[in-house]
Amino acid sequence: MRNRLSLRLIVFALLMLAMSAAASAQFGVSITIGPPALPVYEQPPVPAQGYLWAPGYWAYGPDGYFFVPGTWVMAPQPGYLWTPGYWGWNGGAFAFNEGYWGPHVGFYGGINYGFGYGGQGYEGGRWNNGQFEYNTAVNNVNVTNIHNTYNTTVVNNTTVNRVSYNGGTGGVTAAPTAQDRTYAQEKHIAPVAAQTQQVTAARANPQQRASVNQGKPAIAATPKPGAFSAGVPAKQAGAPYKAEVKTAAAQPPAKTPAKAPAAQPAARNDVPRPPSTPEKAAAPRPENTPRPAENASRSEAKPQPQTAPHPEAAPRTETASRPASAPKPEAATKPENAQHAESQAHPEAAPRTQAQAHPESAPKPEKEEAHPEEKRPE
């Protein structure tokens, strides 16, 4: 069982390696519109011995095509040359074939990148005993600083144009030769880190986008990777710029968020409000109207706190009934209660209670009636 598992793991690892190799051979971006023409620009001088020229090209990103400036790059190892990448039509869309380093320059779509890359092979320099020699006929070399040079005129038998893609409508019709296929089987090295940084910097610069520069990038070449501050601008576009159809089609979806669906939730909030208002208005009005008319017992049965002070007014009605029953002896009892309060606070109120006792000394008329009875026996 362990042997079977190990065999399966080995087969799986081989499949993954094959997939990664295929992915490195061709970049996974495909579109239906070809890139703009290559711009016209001057090559900056070689910065030092050992640098090789990597021509500029159009790459593709989220904002469409953008131009990656050509630059001088150190070879990953002596004897290796740079094969540029190119756009090719595969029957249904354009796909970008990534460039690579190798002992020979392979097929790059027949694209005339200039500066030694005329569409087939490379005429810009050669390796000689571990030292790279520059062809001054096609490269900008300061011979006072760099002595490994030669001058060989390059004859270009192909039609000179600025087309930047192979196949499709208006593209270059070149095809790989048998020798190109042989070179494709050699050991290759992917673009070095400096080249990857050059692509990243170009993608982040809006002035490199074709939709902005109309095929004439602000920076067409740099003396070294990432040296955009010392970049060389393009002299002119390689051909009249044609805007991408995708950018025009992308405008309608950008307008869709301008619609105002927010008004619908506002209408939904208005729907529950009308039923809530009659319930609130109807509830307090019928309950408040019968409460003052009814007895206090009904108001006490209901838990509303506002009706509680109204039954307290009942003792005032009882005081109004006292003058109706008004028995005079009960009125006499009231000062007795007053005496308790006045005896504590006002002692001078005592003679007032004696003045009220005069009606009780009613026997005075009886004495007046006794006098005529005494006169009769005389």
TAQUIPE-V368181 format. One record per residue. N is the residue number from 0. RES is the residue in three letters. SS is DSSP state (H for helix, E for strand, L for the rest). Layout:
# TAQUIPE-V368181
n=N res=RES ss=SS
n=N res=RES ss=SS
This chain:
# TAQUIPE-V368181
n=0 res=MET ss=L
n=1 res=ARG ss=H
n=2 res=ASN ss=H
n=3 res=ARG ss=H
n=4 res=LEU ss=H
n=5 res=SER ss=H
n=6 res=LEU ss=H
n=7 res=ARG ss=H
n=8 res=LEU ss=H
n=9 res=ILE ss=H
n=10 res=VAL ss=H
n=11 res=PHE ss=H
n=12 res=ALA ss=H
n=13 res=LEU ss=H
n=14 res=LEU ss=H
n=15 res=MET ss=H
n=16 res=LEU ss=H
n=17 res=ALA ss=H
n=18 res=MET ss=H
n=19 res=SER ss=H
n=20 res=ALA ss=H
n=21 res=ALA ss=H
n=22 res=ALA ss=H
n=23 res=SER ss=H
n=24 res=ALA ss=H
n=25 res=GLN ss=L
n=26 res=PHE ss=L
n=27 res=GLY ss=L
n=28 res=VAL ss=L
n=29 res=SER ss=E
n=30 res=ILE ss=E
n=31 res=THR ss=L
n=32 res=ILE ss=L
n=33 res=GLY ss=L
n=34 res=PRO ss=L
n=35 res=PRO ss=L
n=36 res=ALA ss=L
n=37 res=LEU ss=L
n=38 res=PRO ss=L
n=39 res=VAL ss=E
n=40 res=TYR ss=L
n=41 res=GLU ss=L
n=42 res=GLN ss=L
n=43 res=PRO ss=L
n=44 res=PRO ss=L
n=45 res=VAL ss=L
n=46 res=PRO ss=L
n=47 res=ALA ss=L
n=48 res=GLN ss=L
n=49 res=GLY ss=L
n=50 res=TYR ss=E
n=51 res=LEU ss=E
n=52 res=TRP ss=E
n=53 res=ALA ss=E
n=54 res=PRO ss=L
n=55 res=GLY ss=L
n=56 res=TYR ss=E
n=57 res=TRP ss=E
n=58 res=ALA ss=E
n=59 res=TYR ss=E
n=60 res=GLY ss=E
n=61 res=PRO ss=L
n=62 res=ASP ss=L
n=63 res=GLY ss=E
n=64 res=TYR ss=E
n=65 res=PHE ss=E
n=66 res=PHE ss=E
n=67 res=VAL ss=E
n=68 res=PRO ss=L
n=69 res=GLY ss=E
n=70 res=THR ss=E
n=71 res=TRP ss=E
n=72 res=VAL ss=E
n=73 res=MET ss=E
n=74 res=ALA ss=L
n=75 res=PRO ss=L
n=76 res=GLN ss=L
n=77 res=PRO ss=L
n=78 res=GLY ss=L
n=79 res=TYR ss=L
n=80 res=LEU ss=E
n=81 res=TRP ss=E
n=82 res=THR ss=E
n=83 res=PRO ss=L
n=84 res=GLY ss=L
n=85 res=TYR ss=E
n=86 res=TRP ss=E
n=87 res=GLY ss=E
n=88 res=TRP ss=E
n=89 res=ASN ss=L
n=90 res=GLY ss=L
n=91 res=GLY ss=L
n=92 res=ALA ss=L
n=93 res=PHE ss=E
n=94 res=ALA ss=E
n=95 res=PHE ss=E
n=96 res=ASN ss=E
n=97 res=GLU ss=L
n=98 res=GLY ss=L
n=99 res=TYR ss=E
n=100 res=TRP ss=E
n=101 res=GLY ss=E
n=102 res=PRO ss=L
n=103 res=HIS ss=L
n=104 res=VAL ss=L
n=105 res=GLY ss=L
n=106 res=PHE ss=L
n=107 res=TYR ss=L
n=108 res=GLY ss=L
n=109 res=GLY ss=L
n=110 res=ILE ss=L
n=111 res=ASN ss=L
n=112 res=TYR ss=L
n=113 res=GLY ss=E
n=114 res=PHE ss=L
n=115 res=GLY ss=L
n=116 res=TYR ss=E
n=117 res=GLY ss=L
n=118 res=GLY ss=L
n=119 res=GLN ss=L
n=120 res=GLY ss=L
n=121 res=TYR ss=L
n=122 res=GLU ss=L
n=123 res=GLY ss=L
n=124 res=GLY ss=E
n=125 res=ARG ss=E
n=126 res=TRP ss=E
n=127 res=ASN ss=E
n=128 res=ASN ss=L
n=129 res=GLY ss=L
n=130 res=GLN ss=E
n=131 res=PHE ss=E
n=132 res=GLU ss=E
n=133 res=TYR ss=E
n=134 res=ASN ss=E
n=135 res=THR ss=L
n=136 res=ALA ss=L
n=137 res=VAL ss=L
n=138 res=ASN ss=L
n=139 res=ASN ss=L
n=140 res=VAL ss=L
n=141 res=ASN ss=L
n=142 res=VAL ss=L
n=143 res=THR ss=L
n=144 res=ASN ss=L
n=145 res=ILE ss=L
n=146 res=HIS ss=L
n=147 res=ASN ss=L
n=148 res=THR ss=E
n=149 res=TYR ss=E
n=150 res=ASN ss=L
n=151 res=THR ss=L
n=152 res=THR ss=L
n=153 res=VAL ss=L
n=154 res=VAL ss=L
n=155 res=ASN ss=L
n=156 res=ASN ss=L
n=157 res=THR ss=L
n=158 res=THR ss=L
n=159 res=VAL ss=L
n=160 res=ASN ss=L
n=161 res=ARG ss=L
n=162 res=VAL ss=L
n=163 res=SER ss=L
n=164 res=TYR ss=E
n=165 res=ASN ss=E
n=166 res=GLY ss=L
n=167 res=GLY ss=L
n=168 res=THR ss=L
n=169 res=GLY ss=L
n=170 res=GLY ss=L
n=171 res=VAL ss=E
n=172 res=THR ss=L
n=173 res=ALA ss=L
n=174 res=ALA ss=L
n=175 res=PRO ss=L
n=176 res=THR ss=L
n=177 res=ALA ss=H
n=178 res=GLN ss=H
n=179 res=ASP ss=H
n=180 res=ARG ss=H
n=181 res=THR ss=H
n=182 res=TYR ss=H
n=183 res=ALA ss=H
n=184 res=GLN ss=L
n=185 res=GLU ss=L
n=186 res=LYS ss=L
n=187 res=HIS ss=L
n=188 res=ILE ss=E
n=189 res=ALA ss=L
n=190 res=PRO ss=L
n=191 res=VAL ss=L
n=192 res=ALA ss=H
n=193 res=ALA ss=H
n=194 res=GLN ss=H
n=195 res=THR ss=H
n=196 res=GLN ss=H
n=197 res=GLN ss=H
n=198 res=VAL ss=H
n=199 res=THR ss=H
n=200 res=ALA ss=H
n=201 res=ALA ss=H
n=202 res=ARG ss=H
n=203 res=ALA ss=H
n=204 res=ASN ss=L
n=205 res=PRO ss=H
n=206 res=GLN ss=H
n=207 res=GLN ss=H
n=208 res=ARG ss=E
n=209 res=ALA ss=H
n=210 res=SER ss=H
n=211 res=VAL ss=H
n=212 res=ASN ss=H
n=213 res=GLN ss=L
n=214 res=GLY ss=L
n=215 res=LYS ss=L
n=216 res=PRO ss=L
n=217 res=ALA ss=L
n=218 res=ILE ss=L
n=219 res=ALA ss=L
n=220 res=ALA ss=E
n=221 res=THR ss=E
n=222 res=PRO ss=L
n=223 res=LYS ss=L
n=224 res=PRO ss=L
n=225 res=GLY ss=L
n=226 res=ALA ss=L
n=227 res=PHE ss=H
n=228 res=SER ss=H
n=229 res=ALA ss=H
n=230 res=GLY ss=L
n=231 res=VAL ss=E
n=232 res=PRO ss=L
n=233 res=ALA ss=L
n=234 res=LYS ss=L
n=235 res=GLN ss=E
n=236 res=ALA ss=L
n=237 res=GLY ss=L
n=238 res=ALA ss=L
n=239 res=PRO ss=L
n=240 res=TYR ss=L
n=241 res=LYS ss=L
n=242 res=ALA ss=L
n=243 res=GLU ss=L
n=244 res=VAL ss=H
n=245 res=LYS ss=H
n=246 res=THR ss=H
n=247 res=ALA ss=H
n=248 res=ALA ss=H
n=249 res=ALA ss=H
n=250 res=GLN ss=H
n=251 res=PRO ss=H
n=252 res=PRO ss=H
n=253 res=ALA ss=H
n=254 res=LYS ss=H
n=255 res=THR ss=H
n=256 res=PRO ss=L
n=257 res=ALA ss=L
n=258 res=LYS ss=L
n=259 res=ALA ss=L
n=260 res=PRO ss=L
n=261 res=ALA ss=H
n=262 res=ALA ss=H
n=263 res=GLN ss=H
n=264 res=PRO ss=H
n=265 res=ALA ss=H
n=266 res=ALA ss=H
n=267 res=ARG ss=H
n=268 res=ASN ss=H
n=269 res=ASP ss=H
n=270 res=VAL ss=H
n=271 res=PRO ss=H
n=272 res=ARG ss=H
n=273 res=PRO ss=H
n=274 res=PRO ss=H
n=275 res=SER ss=H
n=276 res=THR ss=H
n=277 res=PRO ss=H
n=278 res=GLU ss=H
n=279 res=LYS ss=H
n=280 res=ALA ss=H
n=281 res=ALA ss=H
n=282 res=ALA ss=H
n=283 res=PRO ss=H
n=284 res=ARG ss=H
n=285 res=PRO ss=H
n=286 res=GLU ss=H
n=287 res=ASN ss=H
n=288 res=THR ss=H
n=289 res=PRO ss=H
n=290 res=ARG ss=H
n=291 res=PRO ss=H
n=292 res=ALA ss=H
n=293 res=GLU ss=L
n=294 res=ASN ss=L
n=295 res=ALA ss=H
n=296 res=SER ss=H
n=297 res=ARG ss=H
n=298 res=SER ss=H
n=299 res=GLU ss=H
n=300 res=ALA ss=H
n=301 res=LYS ss=L
n=302 res=PRO ss=L
n=303 res=GLN ss=L
n=304 res=PRO ss=L
n=305 res=GLN ss=L
n=306 res=THR ss=L
n=307 res=ALA ss=H
n=308 res=PRO ss=H
n=309 res=HIS ss=H
n=310 res=PRO ss=H
n=311 res=GLU ss=L
n=312 res=ALA ss=L
n=313 res=ALA ss=H
n=314 res=PRO ss=H
n=315 res=ARG ss=H
n=316 res=THR ss=H
n=317 res=GLU ss=H
n=318 res=THR ss=H
n=319 res=ALA ss=H
n=320 res=SER ss=H
n=321 res=ARG ss=H
n=322 res=PRO ss=H
n=323 res=ALA ss=H
n=324 res=SER ss=H
n=325 res=ALA ss=L
n=326 res=PRO ss=L
n=327 res=LYS ss=H
n=328 res=PRO ss=H
n=329 res=GLU ss=H
n=330 res=ALA ss=H
n=331 res=ALA ss=H
n=332 res=THR ss=H
n=333 res=LYS ss=H
n=334 res=PRO ss=H
n=335 res=GLU ss=H
n=336 res=ASN ss=H
n=337 res=ALA ss=H
n=338 res=GLN ss=H
n=339 res=HIS ss=H
n=340 res=ALA ss=H
n=341 res=GLU ss=H
n=342 res=SER ss=H
n=343 res=GLN ss=H
n=344 res=ALA ss=H
n=345 res=HIS ss=L
n=346 res=PRO ss=H
n=347 res=GLU ss=H
n=348 res=ALA ss=H
n=349 res=ALA ss=H
n=350 res=PRO ss=H
n=351 res=ARG ss=H
n=352 res=THR ss=H
n=353 res=GLN ss=H
n=354 res=ALA ss=H
n=355 res=GLN ss=H
n=356 res=ALA ss=H
n=357 res=HIS ss=H
n=358 res=PRO ss=H
n=359 res=GLU ss=H
n=360 res=SER ss=L
n=361 res=ALA ss=L
n=362 res=PRO ss=L
n=363 res=LYS ss=H
n=364 res=PRO ss=H
n=365 res=GLU ss=H
n=366 res=LYS ss=H
n=367 res=GLU ss=H
n=368 res=GLU ss=H
n=369 res=ALA ss=H
n=370 res=HIS ss=H
n=371 res=PRO ss=H
n=372 res=GLU ss=H
n=373 res=GLU ss=H
n=374 res=LYS ss=H
n=375 res=ARG ss=H
n=376 res=PRO ss=L
n=377 res=GLU ss=L
